[in-house]
Amino acid sequence: MNNYRQCTRCVMDTTDPEIRFERDGICNHCTELFQKREEVKNQKRYGEEHLEGIIRRIKKKGKNLKYDAVLGISGGVDSCYVAYLLKKLGIRTLLVHLDNGWNSDLATMNIRSIASKLEFDYESFVLDWEEFKDIQLAFLKASVVEAETPTDMAILGALHKVAARHGIRYIISGGNLATEGILPRMWHYNARDTRYFNHIHKTFGSKSIRSFPYFGWMAEMYYKLVKQVKIIYLLNYMRYDKSAAKTLLINEFGWKDYGGKHHESRFTKFVQTYLLPVKFNLDYRKATFSSLICAGEMNREEAIQELQTPPYVNEEIEKEKKYIAKKLSIDRHELDRIVELPGKYYYHYPNDEKRLNFIYKLYKKYFS
């Protein structure tokens, strides 16, 4: 860390080994985010002026169906606020939550409250726990950053399966450039790489996979090109103020705050606040705060001060590790051994990065 540097505009730093700095000390992450926003604006894909047309198309495709769209809901701010917006816009929505066995009680309460008060139907896509546990353990034993790849893939697979079953052509996502615009490549490899996924599970897992909702590039192209299912990032069509959204949810729906971003899952909270900082010296808050700084939702000084506090509290993490180990059917010593393994990245294992880059480049050129 003798050559440590931090961006002068956001709070990304050299804990991302691929970060680059310009002469004025501004990093590539925030520069690329502003460029991405400008490109999106120039392509006329996003912005409030296009929202009416999107809503009109969604309603038209759902005219003879029970639902106009599927919304993946986690219990967090973004997805719950999108549910509220969809109700206001008159979109008949089926709420779908992936139940991977790690829901916090607060997340479950938030989802049920939103579904009930908005009068939206709600469907829980429940994974086979023994099967999924084996997959998660395999990724933990592989010692990669992407401990959450199994969940990321399952969410995409579940949403597309539900949409196709109901004939729905639109999946609405709470993902957005405002709060998730920065995420280094080394921190989050492509969850659609089935070669990478299968190698890790075959090497470190012990059970056969029968019901897990795979979602690789072939499945994605099938749903996009054959089933004509599209994903809409609704929050990118408007000025999204996350603080105001949280206040609205609390006041109108009794929404409860569960802590950090994606901490609606106890496993995600463990990974982001303990596993990654300890194994990789990687603090996920830097990416989240940097996105918020670029969106004008947070000032840099506030972010720097917040980062002075450790991502976890020792007393709390000890209880959490005990819970995680028990849930995964391993003892505490095994969990500690896994945490202490040297960290690895996706390129340490067989993967399809080059082929996927080529495929998505072609798709973007001819179909996007």
ABEGO torsion letter per residue (X at the ends): XAABBBBAABABBAABAABBBBAAGBBAAAAAAAAAAAAAAAAGABEAAAAAAAAAAAAAAAAABABABBBBBAGBAAAAAAAAAAAAAGBBBBBBBBBAGABBAAAAAAAAAAAAAAGBBBBBBBBBAAAAAAAAAAAAAAGBABAAAAAAAAAAAAAAAAAAAAGBABBBBABBAAAAABBBAAABBBAABAAAAAAAAAAABABBBAABBBBBAAAAAAAAAAAGBBBBBAAAABBBBAAAAAAAAAAAAGBBBAEBBGAABAAAAAAAAAAAAAAAGBBAAAAAAAAAAAAGABBAAAAAAAAABBABBAAAAAAAAAAAAAAAGBBAAAAAAAAABBBBBAAABBBAAAAAAAAAAAAAAAAX
